[in-house]
Amino acid sequence: MSDAVTGIDDECLRMPEVKAWSGRAHEAASAMFGRASRQALTFLAYANGVASALRTGADTIGPARSALLNAADRLDAIPFS
């Protein structure tokens, strides 16, 4: 998403150079896509942070989960009656 929005923003900024679009409407669209690009980059940073936390959390939680399940299996194997 970030790449798409940034790409549109870049292309919008180039339009006056090729005389494809200019004027107030272009300036408004360019400002809008500039804001969208900044917001998309902020969202990308948050998403990368969450992904990193999940990756490192899984590395920490995985062995503890396995140990707990192994202990539960040992308890399940004991006859309680």
PARONU-627893 format. One record per atom (N, C-alpha, C, O): x negated, z, y; residue in one letter; atom name. Coordinates in Angstrom, 3 decimals, always signed. Each point is the difference from the previous one (the first is absolute). Example, Ala and Ser with C-alpha at 12.3 -4.5 7.8 and 13.67 -1.06 7.14 Angstrom:
<xx -13.190, zz +7.800, yy -5.690, r a, a N>
<xx +0.890, zz +0.000, yy +1.190, r a, a CA>
<xx -0.900, zz +0.000, yy +1.200, r a, a C>
<xx -1.036, zz +0.665, yy -0.019, r a, a O>
<xx +1.386, zz -1.385, yy +1.069, r s, a N>
<xx -0.820, zz +0.060, yy +1.190, r s, a CA>
<xx +0.770, zz +0.730, yy +1.090, r s, a C>
<xx -0.509, zz +0.169, yy +1.108, r s, a O>
END
This chain:
<xx -0.829, zz +0.000, yy -1.167, r m, a N>
<xx +0.829, zz +0.000, yy +1.167, r m, a CA>
<xx -0.884, zz +0.000, yy +1.245, r m, a C>
<xx +0.239, zz -0.744, yy +0.951, r m, a O>
<xx -1.244, zz +1.578, yy -0.979, r s, a N>
<xx -0.900, zz +0.090, yy +1.155, r s, a CA>
<xx -0.665, zz -1.343, yy +0.283, r s, a C>
<xx -0.072, zz -0.431, yy +1.151, r s, a O>
<xx -0.411, zz -0.228, yy -2.199, r d, a N>
<xx -0.653, zz -1.302, yy +0.187, r d, a CA>
<xx +0.968, zz -1.036, yy +0.566, r d, a C>
<xx -0.367, zz -0.795, yy +0.865, r d, a O>
<xx +1.610, zz +0.810, yy -1.360, r a, a N>
<xx +0.994, zz -0.969, yy +0.475, r a, a CA>
<xx +0.297, zz +0.201, yy +1.480, r a, a C>
<xx +0.013, zz -0.958, yy +0.772, r a, a O>
<xx +0.225, zz +2.204, yy -0.381, r v, a N>
<xx +0.327, zz +0.275, yy +1.402, r v, a CA>
<xx -1.190, zz -0.310, yy +0.899, r v, a C>
<xx +0.161, zz -0.588, yy +1.070, r v, a O>
<xx -1.340, zz +0.978, yy -1.496, r t, a N>
<xx -1.197, zz -0.272, yy +0.792, r t, a CA>
<xx -0.235, zz -1.505, yy +0.118, r t, a C>
<xx -0.415, zz -0.486, yy +1.052, r t, a O>
<xx +0.682, zz -0.250, yy -2.132, r g, a N>
<xx -0.140, zz -1.457, yy +0.037, r g, a CA>
<xx +0.956, zz -0.640, yy +0.992, r g, a C>
<xx -0.387, zz -0.898, yy +0.748, r g, a O>
<xx +1.636, zz +1.354, yy -0.739, r i, a N>
<xx +0.981, zz -0.522, yy +0.957, r i, a CA>
<xx -0.441, zz +0.335, yy +1.420, r i, a C>
<xx +0.076, zz -0.841, yy +0.896, r i, a O>
<xx -0.534, zz +2.065, yy -0.700, r d, a N>
<xx -0.474, zz +0.412, yy +1.327, r d, a CA>
<xx -1.149, zz -0.898, yy +0.458, r d, a C>
<xx -0.013, zz -0.457, yy +1.143, r d, a O>
<xx -0.944, zz +0.205, yy -2.025, r d, a N>
<xx -1.136, zz -0.864, yy +0.348, r d, a CA>
<xx +0.461, zz -1.410, yy +0.365, r d, a C>
<xx -0.459, zz -0.575, yy +0.987, r d, a O>
<xx +1.368, zz +0.025, yy -1.788, r e, a N>
<xx +0.489, zz -1.355, yy +0.269, r e, a CA>
<xx +0.765, zz -0.060, yy +1.316, r e, a C>
<xx -0.122, zz -0.969, yy +0.750, r e, a O>
<xx +0.904, zz +1.996, yy -0.472, r c, a N>
<xx +0.735, zz +0.057, yy +1.273, r c, a CA>
<xx -0.966, zz -0.010, yy +1.177, r c, a C>
<xx +0.239, zz -0.662, yy +1.010, r c, a O>
<xx -1.325, zz +1.399, yy -1.152, r l, a N>
<xx -0.985, zz +0.058, yy +1.082, r l, a CA>
<xx -0.689, zz -1.347, yy +0.221, r l, a C>
<xx -0.449, zz -0.289, yy +1.109, r l, a O>
<xx +0.361, zz -0.543, yy -2.160, r r, a N>
<xx -0.661, zz -1.302, yy +0.111, r r, a CA>
<xx +0.910, zz -1.094, yy +0.561, r r, a C>
<xx -0.492, zz -1.039, yy +0.440, r r, a O>
<xx +1.789, zz +1.254, yy -0.448, r m, a N>
<xx +0.930, zz -1.060, yy +0.397, r m, a CA>
<xx -0.248, zz -0.570, yy +1.398, r m, a C>
<xx +0.055, zz -1.219, yy +0.157, r m, a O>
<xx -0.325, zz +2.032, yy +0.862, r p, a N>
<xx -0.256, zz -0.599, yy +1.318, r p, a CA>
<xx -1.230, zz -0.914, yy -0.002, r p, a C>
<xx -0.046, zz -0.978, yy +0.747, r p, a O>
<xx -0.937, zz +1.291, yy -1.574, r e, a N>
<xx -1.219, zz -0.815, yy -0.058, r e, a CA>
<xx +0.301, zz -1.416, yy -0.467, r e, a C>
<xx -0.603, zz -0.959, yy +0.481, r e, a O>
<xx +1.544, zz +0.828, yy -1.426, r v, a N>
<xx +0.347, zz -1.328, yy -0.522, r v, a CA>
<xx +1.228, zz -0.571, yy +0.706, r v, a C>
<xx +0.524, zz -1.045, yy -0.387, r v, a O>
<xx -0.081, zz +1.739, yy +1.419, r k, a N>
<xx +1.158, zz -0.398, yy +0.801, r k, a CA>
<xx +1.264, zz -0.137, yy -0.846, r k, a C>
<xx +0.855, zz -0.843, yy +0.273, r k, a O>
<xx -0.749, zz +1.689, yy -1.308, r a, a N>
<xx +1.179, zz -0.025, yy -0.858, r a, a CA>
<xx +1.129, zz +0.848, yy +0.574, r a, a C>
<xx +1.175, zz -0.321, yy -0.178, r a, a O>
<xx -1.529, zz +1.397, yy +0.865, r w, a N>
<xx +1.025, zz +0.894, yy +0.533, r w, a CA>
<xx -0.644, zz +0.869, yy +1.055, r w, a C>
<xx -1.082, zz +0.544, yy -0.219, r w, a O>
<xx +1.732, zz -0.408, yy +1.357, r s, a N>
<xx -0.520, zz +0.880, yy +1.043, r s, a CA>
<xx +1.163, zz +0.471, yy +0.859, r s, a C>
<xx +1.137, zz -0.430, yy -0.191, r s, a O>
<xx -1.422, zz +1.297, yy +1.117, r g, a N>
<xx +1.031, zz +0.509, yy +0.894, r g, a CA>
<xx +0.436, zz +1.403, yy -0.367, r g, a C>
<xx -0.613, zz +0.668, yy -0.833, r g, a O>
<xx +1.704, zz -0.233, yy +1.484, r r, a N>
<xx +0.463, zz +1.383, yy -0.179, r r, a CA>
<xx +0.446, zz +0.284, yy -1.430, r r, a C>
<xx -0.262, zz +1.081, yy -0.526, r r, a O>
<xx +0.933, zz -2.039, yy -0.106, r a, a N>
<xx +0.441, zz +0.217, yy -1.385, r a, a CA>
<xx -1.203, zz +0.182, yy -0.920, r a, a C>
<xx +0.008, zz +0.852, yy -0.887, r a, a O>
<xx -1.047, zz -1.665, yy +1.109, r h, a N>
<xx -1.209, zz +0.136, yy -0.804, r h, a CA>
<xx -0.654, zz +1.351, yy +0.236, r h, a C>
<xx -0.435, zz +0.659, yy -0.944, r h, a O>
<xx +0.366, zz -0.248, yy +2.198, r e, a N>
<xx -0.608, zz +1.297, yy +0.320, r e, a CA>
<xx +0.768, zz +1.137, yy -0.653, r e, a C>
<xx -0.605, zz +0.944, yy -0.510, r e, a O>
<xx +1.941, zz -1.025, yy +0.518, r a, a N>
<xx +0.817, zz +1.041, yy -0.631, r a, a CA>
<xx -0.212, zz +0.013, yy -1.511, r a, a C>
<xx -0.150, zz +1.064, yy -0.600, r a, a O>
<xx +0.138, zz -2.249, yy -0.012, r a, a N>
<xx -0.222, zz -0.075, yy -1.449, r a, a CA>
<xx -1.394, zz +0.492, yy -0.354, r a, a C>
<xx -0.183, zz +0.708, yy -0.991, r a, a O>
<xx -0.789, zz -1.080, yy +1.792, r s, a N>
<xx -1.370, zz +0.431, yy -0.246, r s, a CA>
<xx -0.117, zz +1.519, yy +0.091, r s, a C>
<xx -0.672, zz +0.625, yy -0.820, r s, a O>
<xx +1.322, zz -0.036, yy +1.813, r a, a N>
<xx -0.016, zz +1.465, yy +0.133, r a, a CA>
<xx +0.687, zz +0.654, yy -1.191, r a, a C>
<xx -0.471, zz +1.013, yy -0.517, r a, a O>
<xx +1.602, zz -1.602, yy +0.080, r m, a N>
<xx +0.733, zz +0.557, yy -1.137, r m, a CA>
<xx -0.859, zz -0.038, yy -1.266, r m, a C>
<xx -0.097, zz +0.997, yy -0.715, r m, a O>
<xx -0.527, zz -2.150, yy +0.439, r f, a N>
<xx -0.824, zz -0.091, yy -1.202, r f, a CA>
<xx -1.266, zz +0.838, yy +0.122, r f, a C>
<xx -0.528, zz +0.465, yy -1.010, r f, a O>
<xx +0.035, zz -0.265, yy +2.215, r g, a N>
<xx -1.133, zz +0.904, yy +0.195, r g, a CA>
<xx +0.364, zz +1.425, yy -0.383, r g, a C>
<xx -0.765, zz +0.687, yy -0.678, r g, a O>
<xx +1.957, zz -0.242, yy +1.125, r r, a N>
<xx +0.473, zz +1.349, yy -0.380, r r, a CA>
<xx +0.210, zz +0.083, yy -1.507, r r, a C>
<xx -0.394, zz +0.977, yy -0.636, r r, a O>
<xx +1.019, zz -2.011, yy +0.068, r a, a N>
<xx +0.252, zz -0.007, yy -1.447, r a, a CA>
<xx -1.310, zz +0.035, yy -0.775, r a, a C>
<xx -0.103, zz +0.676, yy -1.024, r a, a O>
<xx -0.884, zz -1.394, yy +1.507, r s, a N>
<xx -1.303, zz -0.016, yy -0.665, r s, a CA>
<xx -0.638, zz +1.386, yy +0.023, r s, a C>
<xx -0.522, zz +0.460, yy -1.015, r s, a O>
<xx +0.561, zz +0.200, yy +2.157, r r, a N>
<xx -0.571, zz +1.359, yy +0.088, r r, a CA>
<xx +0.745, zz +0.962, yy -0.919, r r, a C>
<xx -0.621, zz +0.825, yy -0.671, r r, a O>
<xx +1.948, zz -0.927, yy +0.636, r q, a N>
<xx +0.787, zz +0.880, yy -0.864, r q, a CA>
<xx -0.271, zz -0.291, yy -1.470, r q, a C>
<xx -0.081, zz +0.923, yy -0.810, r q, a O>
<xx -0.060, zz -2.200, yy +0.458, r a, a N>
<xx -0.294, zz -0.356, yy -1.386, r a, a CA>
<xx -1.368, zz +0.530, yy -0.415, r a, a C>
<xx -0.167, zz +0.470, yy -1.126, r a, a O>
<xx -0.805, zz -0.542, yy +2.020, r l, a N>
<xx -1.330, zz +0.534, yy -0.316, r l, a CA>
<xx +0.036, zz +1.520, yy -0.157, r l, a C>
<xx -0.702, zz +0.551, yy -0.849, r l, a O>
<xx +1.510, zz +0.125, yy +1.657, r t, a N>
<xx +0.163, zz +1.450, yy -0.138, r t, a CA>
<xx +0.642, zz +0.328, yy -1.342, r t, a C>
<xx -0.436, zz +0.913, yy -0.700, r t, a O>
<xx +1.489, zz -1.674, yy +0.343, r f, a N>
<xx +0.666, zz +0.202, yy -1.285, r f, a CA>
<xx -0.965, zz -0.256, yy -1.151, r f, a C>
<xx -0.001, zz +0.735, yy -0.988, r f, a O>
<xx -0.818, zz -1.771, yy +1.111, r l, a N>
<xx -0.990, zz -0.307, yy -1.026, r l, a CA>
<xx -0.963, zz +1.170, yy -0.191, r l, a C>
<xx -0.337, zz +0.346, yy -1.132, r l, a O>
<xx -0.101, zz +0.256, yy +2.215, r a, a N>
<xx -0.910, zz +1.148, yy -0.095, r a, a CA>
<xx +0.675, zz +1.171, yy -0.709, r a, a C>
<xx -0.617, zz +0.656, yy -0.840, r a, a O>
<xx +1.887, zz -0.389, yy +1.175, r y, a N>
<xx +0.732, zz +1.072, yy -0.682, r y, a CA>
<xx +0.162, zz -0.311, yy -1.487, r y, a C>
<xx -0.218, zz +0.869, yy -0.845, r y, a O>
<xx +0.599, zz -2.101, yy +0.526, r a, a N>
<xx +0.199, zz -0.384, yy -1.403, r a, a CA>
<xx -1.302, zz +0.119, yy -0.786, r a, a C>
<xx +0.001, zz +0.464, yy -1.140, r a, a O>
<xx -1.106, zz -0.881, yy +1.745, r n, a N>
<xx -1.297, zz +0.144, yy -0.670, r n, a CA>
<xx -0.348, zz +1.467, yy -0.214, r n, a C>
<xx -0.565, zz +0.356, yy -1.034, r n, a O>
<xx +0.895, zz +0.496, yy +1.995, r g, a N>
<xx -0.239, zz +1.435, yy -0.147, r g, a CA>
<xx +0.811, zz +0.602, yy -1.132, r g, a C>
<xx -0.514, zz +0.800, yy -0.782, r g, a O>
<xx +1.787, zz -1.184, yy +0.692, r v, a N>
<xx +0.860, zz +0.497, yy -1.083, r v, a CA>
<xx -0.520, zz -0.499, yy -1.346, r v, a C>
<xx -0.064, zz +0.767, yy -0.961, r v, a O>
<xx -0.304, zz -2.036, yy +0.887, r a, a N>
<xx -0.523, zz -0.554, yy -1.252, r a, a CA>
<xx -1.263, zz +0.732, yy -0.435, r a, a C>
<xx -0.175, zz +0.298, yy -1.181, r a, a O>
<xx -0.691, zz -0.013, yy +2.123, r s, a N>
<xx -1.230, zz +0.726, yy -0.316, r s, a CA>
<xx +0.305, zz +1.408, yy -0.503, r s, a C>
<xx -0.606, zz +0.465, yy -0.966, r s, a O>
<xx +1.545, zz +0.209, yy +1.622, r a, a N>
<xx +0.376, zz +1.355, yy -0.427, r a, a CA>
<xx +0.602, zz -0.022, yy -1.398, r a, a C>
<xx -0.276, zz +0.885, yy -0.810, r a, a O>
<xx +1.095, zz -1.891, yy +0.523, r l, a N>
<xx +0.596, zz -0.097, yy -1.335, r l, a CA>
<xx -1.066, zz -0.272, yy -1.054, r l, a C>
<xx +0.042, zz +0.567, yy -1.092, r l, a O>
<xx -1.002, zz -1.439, yy +1.419, r r, a N>
<xx -1.070, zz -0.294, yy -0.957, r r, a CA>
<xx -0.818, zz +1.248, yy -0.301, r r, a C>
<xx -0.222, zz +0.326, yy -1.167, r r, a O>
<xx -0.227, zz +0.372, yy +2.198, r t, a N>
<xx -0.833, zz +1.180, yy -0.232, r t, a CA>
<xx +0.822, zz +1.133, yy -0.592, r t, a C>
<xx -0.508, zz +0.783, yy -0.803, r t, a O>
<xx +1.779, zz -0.690, yy +1.193, r g, a N>
<xx +0.874, zz +1.023, yy -0.575, r g, a CA>
<xx +0.228, zz -0.230, yy -1.481, r g, a C>
<xx +0.023, zz +0.953, yy -0.779, r g, a O>
<xx +0.145, zz -2.207, yy +0.381, r a, a N>
<xx +0.207, zz -0.323, yy -1.412, r a, a CA>
<xx -1.235, zz +0.370, yy -0.812, r a, a C>
<xx +0.111, zz +0.470, yy -1.132, r a, a O>
<xx -1.286, zz -0.684, yy +1.714, r d, a N>
<xx -1.233, zz +0.367, yy -0.696, r d, a CA>
<xx -0.082, zz +1.504, yy -0.215, r d, a C>
<xx -0.533, zz +0.453, yy -1.012, r d, a O>
<xx +1.055, zz +0.322, yy +1.952, r t, a N>
<xx -0.024, zz +1.455, yy -0.107, r t, a CA>
<xx +1.117, zz +0.508, yy -0.900, r t, a C>
<xx -0.218, zz +0.882, yy -0.831, r t, a O>
<xx +1.404, zz -1.436, yy +0.995, r i, a N>
<xx +1.168, zz +0.478, yy -0.742, r i, a CA>
<xx -0.029, zz -0.445, yy -1.458, r i, a C>
<xx +0.473, zz +0.730, yy -0.871, r i, a O>
<xx -1.016, zz -1.908, yy +0.588, r g, a N>
<xx +0.003, zz -0.548, yy -1.359, r g, a CA>
<xx -0.569, zz +0.945, yy -1.053, r g, a C>
<xx +0.683, zz +0.283, yy -0.983, r g, a O>
<xx -1.910, zz +0.216, yy +1.150, r p, a N>
<xx -0.562, zz +0.910, yy -1.004, r p, a CA>
<xx +0.800, zz +1.306, yy -0.130, r p, a C>
<xx +0.161, zz +0.512, yy -1.108, r p, a O>
<xx +0.334, zz +0.025, yy +2.215, r a, a N>
<xx +0.796, zz +1.231, yy -0.061, r a, a CA>
<xx +1.297, zz -0.252, yy -0.760, r a, a C>
<xx +0.435, zz +0.838, yy -0.790, r a, a O>
<xx +0.179, zz -1.990, yy +1.030, r r, a N>
<xx +1.235, zz -0.360, yy -0.703, r r, a CA>
<xx -0.266, zz -0.121, yy -1.505, r r, a C>
<xx +0.780, zz +0.497, yy -0.812, r r, a O>
<xx -1.874, zz -1.154, yy +0.447, r s, a N>
<xx -0.342, zz -0.156, yy -1.417, r s, a CA>
<xx -0.223, zz +1.350, yy -0.665, r s, a C>
<xx +0.475, zz +0.234, yy -1.111, r s, a O>
<xx -1.193, zz +0.653, yy +1.785, r a, a N>
<xx -0.251, zz +1.333, yy -0.560, r a, a CA>
<xx +1.303, zz +0.759, yy -0.189, r a, a C>
<xx +0.189, zz +0.663, yy -1.020, r a, a O>
<xx +0.708, zz -0.752, yy +1.989, r l, a N>
<xx +1.287, zz +0.683, yy -0.097, r l, a CA>
<xx +0.835, zz -0.563, yy -1.146, r l, a C>
<xx +0.608, zz +0.761, yy -0.752, r l, a O>
<xx -0.572, zz -2.078, yy +0.614, r l, a N>
<xx +0.759, zz -0.608, yy -1.099, r l, a CA>
<xx -0.596, zz +0.361, yy -1.356, r l, a C>
<xx +0.736, zz +0.217, yy -0.962, r l, a O>
<xx -2.065, zz -0.150, yy +0.878, r n, a N>
<xx -0.646, zz +0.408, yy -1.255, r n, a CA>
<xx +0.358, zz +1.437, yy -0.353, r n, a C>
<xx +0.263, zz +0.308, yy -1.162, r n, a O>
<xx -0.251, zz +0.573, yy +2.159, r a, a N>
<xx +0.386, zz +1.393, yy -0.245, r a, a CA>
<xx +1.457, zz +0.074, yy -0.440, r a, a C>
<xx +0.330, zz +0.774, yy -0.898, r a, a O>
<xx +0.536, zz -1.553, yy +1.503, r a, a N>
<xx +1.412, zz -0.015, yy -0.394, r a, a CA>
<xx +0.151, zz -0.507, yy -1.427, r a, a C>
<xx +0.818, zz +0.525, yy -0.755, r a, a O>
<xx -1.590, zz -1.535, yy +0.375, r d, a N>
<xx +0.047, zz -0.505, yy -1.378, r d, a CA>
<xx -0.438, zz +1.070, yy -0.989, r d, a C>
<xx +0.592, zz +0.135, yy -1.071, r d, a O>
<xx -1.637, zz +0.635, yy +1.424, r r, a N>
<xx -0.454, zz +1.077, yy -0.893, r r, a CA>
<xx +1.086, zz +1.066, yy -0.142, r r, a C>
<xx +0.221, zz +0.514, yy -1.097, r r, a O>
<xx +0.458, zz -0.180, yy +2.196, r l, a N>
<xx +1.091, zz +0.977, yy -0.068, r l, a CA>
<xx +1.161, zz -0.524, yy -0.831, r l, a C>
<xx +0.609, zz +0.745, yy -0.767, r l, a O>
<xx -0.306, zz -2.026, yy +0.920, r d, a N>
<xx +1.088, zz -0.594, yy -0.779, r d, a CA>
<xx -0.301, zz +0.011, yy -1.493, r d, a C>
<xx +0.923, zz +0.021, yy -0.814, r d, a O>
<xx -2.193, zz -0.035, yy +0.443, r a, a N>
<xx -0.379, zz -0.023, yy -1.412, r a, a CA>
<xx +0.102, zz +1.374, yy -0.655, r a, a C>
<xx -0.032, zz +0.092, yy -1.227, r a, a O>
<xx +0.152, zz +0.969, yy +2.004, r i, a N>
<xx +0.077, zz +1.364, yy -0.540, r i, a CA>
<xx +1.439, zz +0.295, yy -0.411, r i, a C>
<xx +0.927, zz -0.202, yy +0.784, r i, a O>
<xx -0.741, zz +0.683, yy -2.019, r p, a N>
<xx +1.364, zz +0.392, yy -0.402, r p, a CA>
<xx +0.370, zz +1.332, yy +0.675, r p, a C>
<xx -0.701, zz +0.997, yy -0.170, r p, a O>
<xx +1.787, zz -0.984, yy +0.923, r f, a N>
<xx +0.407, zz +1.198, yy +0.729, r f, a CA>
<xx +1.006, zz +0.855, yy -0.756, r f, a C>
<xx +0.323, zz +1.097, yy +0.457, r f, a O>
<xx +0.175, zz -1.550, yy -1.573, r s, a N>
<xx +0.993, zz +0.813, yy -0.715, r s, a CA>
<xx -0.536, zz +0.563, yy -1.280, r s, a C>
<xx +0.715, zz +0.705, yy -0.712, r s, a O>
END
